[in-house]
């Protein structure tokens, strides 16, 4: 898959040299709540994941893009998941590393991904699952006209408490 270029970022496929970036990100406990992770990943497992990341989204039903700045430094990731071509829908998740937040990288990445999904994957809708206390993500997705269409009560158990999770959808008109 070719890269997707914006003004300040590029979305590209995982590369072998992303192993250390992926290892540090996936094993950062601060991100486990949004990634539904509970245990660390080994470098070996992540290396296998990268080696198989070339699979077509139609085969794997998911695709992870690395978000890079203009110097090709990874600043985060944006994922398509639960891709369902029959029903023309896909989920999206985004993670911007804390030191790169508030620099519009997330907005630009989401804008590129929305265009990609509607144009090239012929998607009718994109959805996101966002905990009700994640105000930065809620603001980001609402900026792109995602609408809150539901709430999953007590959906996420994190740090000894249950959290509600909102469902946001962007439906192509």
ZAMI-531054 format. One record per residue (C-alpha): residue number from 1; chain; x, y, z. Coordinates in Angstrom, 3 decimals. Layout:
BEGIN
SITE; num; cadena; x; y; z
SITE; NUM; A; X; Y; Z
...
END
This chain:
BEGIN
SITE; num; cadena; x; y; z
SITE; 1; A; 0.000; 0.000; 0.000
SITE; 2; A; 1.316; 3.402; -0.904
SITE; 3; A; 1.562; 6.211; 1.573
SITE; 4; A; -1.108; 8.825; 2.079
SITE; 5; A; 0.299; 12.348; 2.163
SITE; 6; A; -1.022; 15.362; 3.976
SITE; 7; A; 0.459; 18.787; 4.564
SITE; 8; A; 2.264; 17.914; 7.824
SITE; 9; A; 2.033; 14.131; 8.034
SITE; 10; A; 2.206; 10.924; 6.083
SITE; 11; A; 0.256; 7.751; 6.769
SITE; 12; A; 2.247; 4.702; 5.807
SITE; 13; A; 2.274; 0.966; 6.352
SITE; 14; A; 4.319; -0.621; 9.115
SITE; 15; A; 7.957; -1.235; 8.180
SITE; 16; A; 10.538; -3.530; 9.816
SITE; 17; A; 12.311; -0.475; 11.259
SITE; 18; A; 9.131; 0.337; 13.242
SITE; 19; A; 9.763; -2.565; 15.640
SITE; 20; A; 11.161; -0.434; 18.490
SITE; 21; A; 8.441; 2.210; 18.031
SITE; 22; A; 5.728; -0.460; 18.050
SITE; 23; A; 7.321; -2.251; 21.021
SITE; 24; A; 7.462; 0.902; 23.158
SITE; 25; A; 3.946; 1.991; 22.179
SITE; 26; A; 2.191; -1.365; 22.579
SITE; 27; A; 3.910; -1.966; 25.927
SITE; 28; A; 3.089; 1.441; 27.377
SITE; 29; A; 0.502; 0.700; 30.060
SITE; 30; A; -0.938; 4.210; 29.699
SITE; 31; A; -2.309; 3.155; 26.286
SITE; 32; A; -3.683; -0.239; 27.276
SITE; 33; A; -7.163; 1.054; 28.057
SITE; 34; A; -7.710; 2.318; 24.508
SITE; 35; A; -6.103; -0.713; 22.887
SITE; 36; A; -7.900; -3.350; 24.975
SITE; 37; A; -4.538; -4.783; 26.021
SITE; 38; A; -3.769; -6.368; 29.358
SITE; 39; A; -0.344; -7.901; 28.883
SITE; 40; A; 2.936; -6.823; 27.284
SITE; 41; A; 3.961; -7.935; 23.806
SITE; 42; A; 7.325; -9.492; 23.031
SITE; 43; A; 9.524; -8.102; 20.268
SITE; 44; A; 9.285; -11.484; 18.550
SITE; 45; A; 5.484; -11.340; 18.454
SITE; 46; A; 5.514; -7.753; 17.185
SITE; 47; A; 8.108; -8.625; 14.559
SITE; 48; A; 5.774; -11.362; 13.293
SITE; 49; A; 2.915; -8.853; 13.301
SITE; 50; A; 4.960; -6.434; 11.182
SITE; 51; A; 5.947; -9.221; 8.799
SITE; 52; A; 2.262; -10.037; 8.255
SITE; 53; A; 1.123; -6.401; 8.099
SITE; 54; A; 1.361; -6.548; 4.307
SITE; 55; A; -1.906; -8.492; 4.206
SITE; 56; A; -4.637; -6.795; 2.242
SITE; 57; A; -7.370; -5.178; 4.353
SITE; 58; A; -9.891; -7.433; 2.594
SITE; 59; A; -8.012; -10.462; 3.923
SITE; 60; A; -6.938; -9.248; 7.376
SITE; 61; A; -10.046; -7.070; 8.015
SITE; 62; A; -7.746; -4.485; 9.564
SITE; 63; A; -4.878; -2.191; 8.662
SITE; 64; A; -2.532; -0.125; 10.804
SITE; 65; A; -1.014; 3.086; 9.497
SITE; 66; A; 1.965; 4.756; 11.136
SITE; 67; A; 1.518; 8.517; 11.359
SITE; 68; A; 4.816; 10.258; 10.535
SITE; 69; A; 5.722; 13.923; 10.649
SITE; 70; A; 7.537; 15.725; 7.832
SITE; 71; A; 10.866; 14.276; 9.054
SITE; 72; A; 9.425; 10.736; 8.860
SITE; 73; A; 9.404; 10.452; 12.666
SITE; 74; A; 6.529; 8.268; 13.926
SITE; 75; A; 4.154; 10.375; 16.039
SITE; 76; A; 1.333; 7.856; 16.382
SITE; 77; A; -0.820; 5.243; 14.696
SITE; 78; A; -4.259; 5.129; 13.159
SITE; 79; A; -5.994; 1.798; 12.652
SITE; 80; A; -8.842; 0.521; 10.573
SITE; 81; A; -10.414; -2.543; 12.193
SITE; 82; A; -13.439; -4.813; 11.844
SITE; 83; A; -13.533; -4.005; 8.144
SITE; 84; A; -16.755; -5.409; 6.711
SITE; 85; A; -17.008; -4.898; 2.930
SITE; 86; A; -20.437; -6.571; 2.790
SITE; 87; A; -21.978; -4.005; 5.118
SITE; 88; A; -19.566; -1.263; 3.983
SITE; 89; A; -18.327; -0.276; 7.439
SITE; 90; A; -15.060; -0.072; 9.320
SITE; 91; A; -13.905; 0.955; 12.781
SITE; 92; A; -11.178; 3.507; 13.384
SITE; 93; A; -8.859; 4.032; 16.312
SITE; 94; A; -6.144; 6.627; 16.704
SITE; 95; A; -3.231; 7.114; 19.058
SITE; 96; A; -0.961; 10.140; 19.072
SITE; 97; A; 2.029; 9.934; 21.408
SITE; 98; A; 1.675; 12.482; 24.229
SITE; 99; A; 4.636; 14.649; 23.179
SITE; 100; A; 3.070; 15.100; 19.715
SITE; 101; A; -0.465; 15.872; 20.863
SITE; 102; A; -2.060; 19.289; 20.290
SITE; 103; A; -0.129; 19.748; 17.031
SITE; 104; A; -3.035; 18.810; 14.701
SITE; 105; A; -1.415; 15.477; 13.706
SITE; 106; A; -4.522; 13.581; 14.817
SITE; 107; A; -6.849; 15.850; 12.859
SITE; 108; A; -4.817; 15.539; 9.688
SITE; 109; A; -4.484; 11.761; 10.065
SITE; 110; A; -8.222; 11.315; 10.610
SITE; 111; A; -9.019; 13.534; 7.633
SITE; 112; A; -6.730; 11.475; 5.362
SITE; 113; A; -8.159; 8.223; 6.681
SITE; 114; A; -11.777; 9.293; 6.183
SITE; 115; A; -11.042; 10.226; 2.583
SITE; 116; A; -9.182; 6.952; 2.025
SITE; 117; A; -11.970; 4.807; 3.513
SITE; 118; A; -14.799; 6.470; 1.588
SITE; 119; A; -12.891; 6.799; -1.694
SITE; 120; A; -10.843; 3.612; -1.937
SITE; 121; A; -12.639; 1.135; 0.317
SITE; 122; A; -16.109; 2.250; -0.782
SITE; 123; A; -17.233; 2.435; 2.838
SITE; 124; A; -20.678; 3.719; 3.799
SITE; 125; A; -19.781; 4.351; 7.434
SITE; 126; A; -16.861; 4.652; 9.812
SITE; 127; A; -17.307; 4.188; 13.533
SITE; 128; A; -15.248; 4.842; 16.652
SITE; 129; A; -15.568; 3.597; 20.209
SITE; 130; A; -14.548; 6.304; 22.694
SITE; 131; A; -14.771; 6.227; 26.484
SITE; 132; A; -16.934; 9.011; 27.836
SITE; 133; A; -13.990; 10.547; 29.728
SITE; 134; A; -11.765; 10.859; 26.631
SITE; 135; A; -12.620; 14.463; 25.820
SITE; 136; A; -9.728; 14.926; 23.353
SITE; 137; A; -10.917; 12.039; 21.168
SITE; 138; A; -14.552; 13.081; 21.429
SITE; 139; A; -13.626; 16.590; 20.281
SITE; 140; A; -11.488; 15.216; 17.425
SITE; 141; A; -14.194; 12.945; 16.037
SITE; 142; A; -16.980; 15.505; 16.470
SITE; 143; A; -14.801; 17.967; 14.513
SITE; 144; A; -15.228; 15.608; 11.540
SITE; 145; A; -19.005; 15.269; 11.998
SITE; 146; A; -18.976; 11.903; 13.719
SITE; 147; A; -22.234; 11.663; 15.651
SITE; 148; A; -22.706; 9.973; 18.993
SITE; 149; A; -25.263; 7.257; 18.309
SITE; 150; A; -25.109; 5.194; 21.452
SITE; 151; A; -23.540; 4.434; 24.803
SITE; 152; A; -22.295; 1.061; 25.996
SITE; 153; A; -22.744; 1.184; 29.776
SITE; 154; A; -19.929; -0.099; 32.013
SITE; 155; A; -18.140; -1.324; 28.869
SITE; 156; A; -14.485; -0.816; 29.829
SITE; 157; A; -13.030; -1.998; 33.137
SITE; 158; A; -9.856; -0.040; 33.822
SITE; 159; A; -8.013; 0.816; 37.021
SITE; 160; A; -10.671; -0.847; 39.166
SITE; 161; A; -13.610; 1.042; 37.704
SITE; 162; A; -16.103; 0.630; 34.892
SITE; 163; A; -16.331; 3.246; 32.174
SITE; 164; A; -19.028; 3.908; 29.625
SITE; 165; A; -18.057; 3.893; 25.975
SITE; 166; A; -19.684; 6.067; 23.320
SITE; 167; A; -20.270; 4.875; 19.781
SITE; 168; A; -19.567; 7.543; 17.169
SITE; 169; A; -20.500; 7.098; 13.510
SITE; 170; A; -19.769; 8.999; 10.350
SITE; 171; A; -22.220; 7.921; 7.662
SITE; 172; A; -21.627; 8.874; 4.051
SITE; 173; A; -24.566; 10.684; 2.556
END
